[in-house]
Amino acid sequence: MHYRRAGRAGAPAVFLLHGSPESASSLHAIARRLEPECDVIGLDTPGNGLSAPLAESEPQSADYAAHVLAVMDAFGVQRAGLYGFHTGAGTAMSAALAAPDRIAALALDGYAVWTEAERASHLEHYCEVYPPVWDGSHLAKTWARLEEQRLFFPWYERSLAARMAPSATDMSTRLRRLRDWLTAWRSYVSPYRSAFARHGQDGPDRVACPTLIGAMARDPLAAHLDRLTQVSRTVRLARWGADRDTALAEMAAHLAAHAGGAATRNPGDARLLASLAQPAPRANWRPDEHGGFLLAIWRGLREDAMARAGTQAELDAALDPLALHARLTAAIQAETGL
């Protein structure tokens, strides 16, 4: 289990849950808002980032919620606020329903309420996996898939109804998302499928803790706010328009105003952390708009492997697509950081 931490030790703890298929590194903006008053703990949820997947073959939102509560136990936190983005928002709501005495407040940044038709479609089409192949052709599919997700929701439905407003996403963010996709690879599917299987109407109608549910205007889940026709008296709905700073400030203020308890333990193994391999940078590549840099890295890795191999067995091992995938992922990680 991997986490990132910021803020004041001994302050009320707030746990942050990212969306799919990303990692806790996507949570820095909300963490910066919370850290003056809180002990902020961002989790790589199981199967994403550097966290191992759950053991269940088809984990549900309740399983991810149970994992969050177990992490709270590991930190010695009896009661905490939860922030969740998209997939993380569903997990946070499931945790609040499973253990209402342990969740001080929820701030849900984009909350999914699927129709049955959407659920069936997403479960069938959304979670594509592109197994590594020797010639690297899977990389073009991977880059195109990530780009399509910026343009359409769902990404596989190229229609006017699914078209999203263009966003000027900087290359560093796109590289970070690529890194998270490559790192998770097959295991990114389970958290996504749990989010699609979850019934979003279940929770806002009966959640007990102070709950803020909102979305940005450009968020495809903004339309889902209208589907919450029955909400508990503890729930407040918000539409934030285009001003992200206002949204972050409102969510941070909500969590700070309904503080939980402090962490009494500091889990982690310094030796394990020190033993993590730091990916070595690879020269002679730069990211580009069309994703060609991925094939350039892949070709260089293949050429290196062929030059170093002294036996057929060494060559076969070096050209194993999974081995090349691991080395390519490390090259991206060296550029972005873990």
C-alpha positions in Angstrom: 0.0 0.0 0.0 1.5 3.3 -1.1 0.5 6.8 0.2 1.6 10.4 0.0 1.3 12.6 3.0 1.3 16.4 3.7 0.1 18.9 6.3 0.5 19.0 10.0 1.2 16.0 12.2 -1.4 15.7 15.0 -4.0 17.7 13.0 -7.3 16.1 12.0 -6.7 13.4 9.4 -8.3 13.6 5.9 -7.9 10.8 3.4 -7.9 11.5 -0.3 -9.1 9.0 -2.9 -8.3 9.6 -6.6 -10.2 8.7 -9.7 -9.4 5.9 -12.2 -6.9 5.1 -13.7 -4.6 7.5 -11.8 -2.8 7.7 -8.5 -2.4 9.9 -5.4 -0.1 12.1 -7.5 -3.3 13.6 -9.1 -4.4 14.9 -5.7 -1.8 17.6 -5.1 -4.2 20.5 -5.7 -6.8 19.6 -3.0 -3.9 18.4 -0.7 -2.4 21.9 -0.9 -5.7 23.4 0.1 -6.0 21.1 3.1 -2.5 20.9 4.5 -2.5 24.2 6.5 -5.2 22.7 8.8 -5.1 19.0 8.3 -3.0 15.9 8.2 -3.5 14.9 4.6 -3.1 11.4 3.4 -3.5 10.6 -0.3 -3.8 6.9 -1.1 -2.8 5.0 -4.3 -6.0 2.9 -4.2 -5.4 -0.9 -4.7 -4.4 -1.8 -8.2 -3.3 1.8 -9.1 -0.1 3.7 -8.6 2.3 1.7 -6.4 -0.4 -0.2 -4.4 -1.0 -3.9 -5.0 -4.5 -5.0 -6.2 -7.1 -6.4 -3.9 -7.2 -10.2 -3.7 -10.8 -10.5 -4.8 -11.3 -11.5 -8.5 -14.2 -9.0 -9.0 -13.9 -6.5 -6.1 -16.8 -4.2 -5.5 -17.0 -0.7 -4.2 -17.7 -2.1 -0.7 -14.3 -4.0 -0.9 -12.4 -0.8 -1.7 -14.3 1.0 1.1 -13.3 -1.8 3.6 -9.7 -1.2 2.4 -9.9 2.5 3.2 -11.2 1.7 6.7 -8.4 -0.8 7.2 -5.9 1.9 6.2 -7.5 4.2 8.7 -6.9 1.5 11.3 -3.3 1.3 10.3 -2.8 5.0 10.9 -4.7 4.7 14.2 -7.4 7.1 13.0 -10.8 6.5 14.6 -12.7 9.1 12.6 -11.7 11.1 9.5 -12.9 13.2 6.6 -12.8 11.7 3.1 -12.3 13.4 -0.3 -13.1 11.4 -3.4 -12.8 12.2 -7.1 -15.0 10.1 -9.5 -14.1 6.5 -8.6 -12.8 7.7 -5.3 -16.1 9.5 -4.6 -18.1 6.3 -4.9 -15.6 4.5 -2.6 -15.8 7.3 -0.1 -19.6 7.1 0.0 -19.5 3.3 0.4 -17.2 3.8 3.4 -19.5 6.3 5.0 -22.4 3.8 4.6 -20.4 0.9 6.0 -19.0 2.8 9.0 -21.0 6.0 9.6 -19.4 6.5 13.0 -15.9 6.7 11.4 -16.5 9.2 8.7 -16.6 12.9 9.9 -17.4 14.4 6.5 -17.4 13.7 2.7 -16.4 16.0 -0.1 -17.2 14.2 -3.4 -15.8 15.8 -6.5 -17.8 14.3 -9.3 -20.2 11.6 -8.2 -21.5 8.9 -10.6 -25.2 8.0 -10.8 -25.4 5.6 -13.8 -28.5 4.6 -15.7 -28.9 0.9 -16.3 -28.1 1.4 -20.0 -24.9 3.4 -19.1 -23.8 0.8 -16.6 -24.2 -2.1 -19.1 -22.4 -0.2 -21.8 -19.5 0.9 -19.6 -19.0 -2.6 -18.2 -18.9 -4.0 -21.7 -16.8 -1.4 -23.5 -14.9 1.0 -21.2 -12.0 -1.0 -19.7 -9.9 -2.0 -22.7 -6.5 -3.6 -22.0 -3.7 -3.5 -24.6 -1.3 -6.4 -23.9 2.3 -5.6 -24.8 3.4 -7.1 -28.1 6.9 -7.4 -29.6 6.5 -4.7 -32.2 5.2 -2.1 -29.8 1.9 -1.5 -31.7 0.0 -1.6 -28.5 1.6 1.7 -27.6 -0.3 3.6 -30.3 -3.5 2.2 -28.9 -2.6 3.2 -25.4 -1.8 6.8 -26.3 -4.9 7.1 -28.5 -7.0 5.7 -25.7 -5.8 8.3 -23.3 -6.3 11.1 -25.8 -9.8 9.9 -26.6 -10.7 10.2 -22.9 -9.9 13.9 -23.0 -12.2 14.4 -26.0 -15.2 12.1 -25.4 -17.1 10.6 -22.5 -17.4 7.7 -22.7 -14.2 7.6 -24.7 -15.5 4.9 -27.1 -18.6 6.9 -28.1 -17.5 9.4 -30.8 -20.7 11.4 -31.0 -21.8 15.0 -30.5 -23.6 14.0 -27.3 -20.4 12.5 -25.9 -18.0 15.3 -27.1 -16.4 17.2 -24.3 -15.3 20.8 -24.3 -11.6 20.9 -25.4 -9.2 21.3 -22.5 -5.6 22.5 -22.7 -4.1 19.7 -20.7 -0.3 20.3 -20.4 2.1 17.6 -21.4 3.3 17.0 -17.9 -0.2 16.0 -16.8 -0.6 13.8 -19.8 2.7 12.1 -19.1 1.7 11.5 -15.5 -1.6 9.9 -16.6 0.4 7.8 -19.1 2.8 6.7 -16.3 -0.2 5.7 -14.1 -1.8 3.8 -17.0 1.4 1.9 -17.8 2.2 1.2 -14.2 -1.3 -0.2 -13.4 -1.7 -1.9 -16.8 -4.2 -4.8 -16.3 -5.0 -4.0 -12.7 -6.6 -0.7 -13.5 -9.7 -2.5 -14.7 -11.0 -3.7 -11.3 -11.4 -0.3 -9.6 -13.1 1.1 -12.8 -15.5 -1.8 -13.0 -16.4 -1.5 -9.3 -17.3 2.2 -10.0 -19.5 1.3 -13.0 -21.2 -1.5 -11.0 -22.0 0.8 -8.1 -25.5 2.2 -7.8 -25.0 5.9 -7.1 -28.5 6.5 -5.9 -27.6 4.4 -2.9 -26.0 6.7 -0.3 -26.9 10.3 -0.8 -30.4 9.5 0.3 -29.3 8.2 3.7 -25.7 9.2 4.4 -25.4 10.5 8.0 -22.3 12.7 7.9 -22.0 16.2 6.5 -21.6 15.6 2.7 -20.8 18.0 -0.1 -21.3 16.6 -3.6 -20.3 18.8 -6.5 -18.9 18.9 -10.0 -17.2 21.3 -12.4 -19.2 22.4 -15.5 -16.7 20.5 -17.8 -17.0 17.3 -15.7 -19.1 14.7 -17.6 -20.5 13.7 -14.2 -22.0 17.3 -13.7 -25.2 16.1 -15.3 -25.5 13.3 -12.7 -26.3 15.9 -10.0 -29.7 16.2 -11.5 -30.2 12.4 -11.0 -29.9 12.9 -7.2 -33.6 13.5 -6.7 -33.6 12.3 -3.1 -30.9 13.3 -0.7 -30.4 13.3 3.0 -30.6 16.5 5.0 -26.9 16.2 5.6 -26.2 16.5 1.8 -25.4 19.7 -0.1 -25.1 19.8 -3.9 -22.8 22.3 -5.6 -22.2 23.3 -9.2 -18.8 25.0 -9.6 -18.8 26.3 -13.1 -15.3 26.8 -14.5 -13.6 28.2 -11.4 -11.5 25.3 -10.1 -10.0 27.4 -7.3 -13.4 28.1 -5.9 -14.3 24.4 -6.0 -11.1 23.4 -4.2 -11.6 26.1 -1.5 -15.2 25.1 -0.9 -14.3 21.4 -0.5 -11.3 22.1 1.7 -13.4 24.4 4.0 -16.1 21.8 4.2 -13.7 19.1 5.4 -11.9 21.4 7.8 -15.2 22.5 9.3 -16.2 18.9 10.1 -12.9 17.6 11.4 -12.3 14.1 12.6 -9.5 12.7 14.8 -5.7 12.6 14.5 -3.5 9.8 13.4 -1.9 8.0 16.4 0.4 5.8 14.3 2.8 6.3 11.4 2.6 3.1 9.4 5.3 2.4 6.9 8.7 0.7 6.5 11.6 3.0 5.9 13.8 0.1 4.7 11.2 -0.8 2.2 10.9 2.7 1.0 14.7 3.0 0.7 14.9 -0.3 -1.3 12.5 0.9 -4.0 14.4 1.0 -7.3 14.6 4.5 -8.7 14.1 4.3 -12.5 17.1 5.4 -14.5 16.5 8.1 -17.0 16.8 7.3 -20.7 18.3 9.8 -23.1 17.2 10.9 -26.5 13.4 11.1 -26.2 10.9 13.9 -25.8 7.2 13.7 -25.5 5.1 14.7 -28.5 1.5 15.2 -29.3 1.0 12.1 -31.4 2.7 9.6 -29.1 5.5 8.7 -31.5 8.0 9.0 -28.6 6.6 5.7 -27.2 7.6 3.8 -30.3 11.0 5.5 -30.2 11.7 4.4 -26.7 10.4 0.9 -27.5 12.7 0.6 -30.5 15.7 1.8 -28.5 14.9 -0.8 -25.8 14.7 -3.6 -28.3 18.0 -2.5 -29.9 19.8 -2.4 -26.5 18.4 -5.9 -25.6 19.6 -7.4 -28.9 23.1 -5.9 -28.6 23.5 -7.1 -25.0 22.3 -10.7 -25.4 25.0 -13.3 -25.5 22.7 -16.4 -25.8 19.4 -17.2 -27.3 17.9 -17.6 -23.9 19.1 -14.1 -22.9 17.7 -12.6 -26.2 14.3 -14.3 -25.7 14.1 -12.9 -22.1 15.2 -9.4 -23.1 12.7 -9.3 -26.0 9.8 -10.5 -23.9 7.1 -7.8 -24.4 6.3 -7.7 -20.7 10.0 -7.1 -19.9 10.1 -4.3 -22.5 6.9 -2.9 -21.1 8.5 -2.7 -17.6 11.5 -0.9 -19.0 9.4 1.5 -21.0 7.3 2.2 -17.9 10.5 2.9 -15.9 11.7 5.3 -18.6 8.4 7.3 -18.2 8.6 7.1 -14.4 12.2 8.5 -14.5 10.8 11.5 -16.3 7.7 12.1 -14.2 8.9 10.6 -10.8 7.2 7.8 -9.1 
